[in-house]
Amino acid sequence: MHISRSLTVPQAFLDLAQAMICHSDPARFALAYRILWRLQGERHLLDIPTDPDVARARKMEKSVRRDYHKMTAFVRFKEVPQDGPRRAFVAWFEPDHHIVARTAPFFQRRFTDMDWVIATPMGRSAWDGEALRCDDAPADKPDLSDDTDELWRTYFVNIFNPARLKVKMMQTEMPKKYWKNLPEAEMIPGLINGAEQRVREMADRLASDTAPRFNTRLHAKTQAKTHAKIHESVQSRS
């Protein structure tokens, strides 16, 4: 006689599995099933971070969450012609994982007053004011540009602070793989190359403003020390 029983899992597994299945690793489903099966006899399995299965699953989860964050940060919408009262926009993004459906509700909440399509190599999502639709069919990259590109460049140049430049940290937050699809990113190499000169000019202006408070000899020493510290700081950051 065959006796079946229902499987029970903690809520933590459901949250973990929802992230895991978005990962691009083909082995994600087998791993999720193995953890599910083990949880039937090891109720506190997810509380053991050193377990190989749990550690691998958590790493997948972290990667998916990071990809989600990057998509919400780096999608750039471009306006397209539209009949009717609502404006329409298209965007292109290249995620590492299958997160199109996972991120779609974020964009629906954020841009509910406009029609939009987000196309990616891993599918697309679309909102028309009434229904949110997602599919897994790979999309082609649209060839679009508009006036907002120049606005992004202007904004980026104006918020760039050469005195606080940390190249490695910047590339952690804005990896190079995204640069080709961000209009402002084309400004980054030039801004980095000119950072030291801009900081020196800032220091010269500051020293000039405060010069009357010092005698000429002391001012020269202070300016030389300032330049040396700036050079050392910029070199260490790069």
Long-range contacts (C-beta under 8 A, 24 or more apart in sequence): 7-36, 7-40, 8-40, 9-36, 9-39, 10-39, 10-43, 10-46, 12-46, 13-39, 13-46, 16-46, 16-57, 16-58, 16-61, 19-60, 19-61, 19-64, 19-65, 20-57, 20-60, 20-61, 20-64, 21-98, 22-64, 22-97, 22-98, 22-99, 22-102, 23-60, 23-63, 23-64, 23-97, 23-98, 24-96, 24-97, 24-98, 25-60, 28-60, 31-56, 31-57, 31-60, 32-57, 63-96, 63-97, 64-97, 64-99, 64-102, 67-95, 67-96, 67-97, 67-99, 68-99, 68-102, 68-103, 70-95, 70-175, 70-178, 71-95, 71-99, 71-103, 72-103, 72-106, 72-107, 74-174, 74-178, 74-181, 74-182, 75-107, 75-118, 76-148, 76-152, 76-181, 76-182, 76-183, 77-111, 77-116, 77-148, 78-142, 78-144, 78-145, 78-146, 78-148, 79-146, 79-148, 80-144, 82-115, 86-113, 86-114, 86-115, 86-129, 87-114, 87-115, 88-114, 88-115, 88-116, 89-114, 89-115, 89-116, 89-117, 90-116, 90-117, 90-118, 90-119, 90-142, 90-144, 91-116, 91-117, 91-118, 91-119, 92-118, 92-119, 92-120, 92-141, 92-142, 92-144, 92-181, 93-118, 93-119, 93-120, 93-181, 94-120, 94-121, 94-177, 94-178, 94-181, 95-120, 95-122, 97-122, 98-122, 98-123, 98-136, 100-124, 100-125, 100-134, 100-136, 101-125, 101-134, 104-132, 104-134, 105-132, 108-132, 145-183, 148-183, 149-183, 150-183, 152-182, 152-183, 152-184, 153-183, 153-184, 153-186, 153-187, 155-184, 156-184, 156-187, 157-184, 157-187, 157-191, 160-187, 160-191, 162-191, 162-194, 162-195, 162-196, 162-198, 162-199, 162-202, 163-199, 163-202, 165-192, 165-195, 165-234, 165-237, 166-237, 167-192, 167-237, 167-238, 168-237, 192-238, 195-234, 196-230, 196-231, 196-234, 199-230, 199-234, 200-227, 200-230, 203-227, 203-230
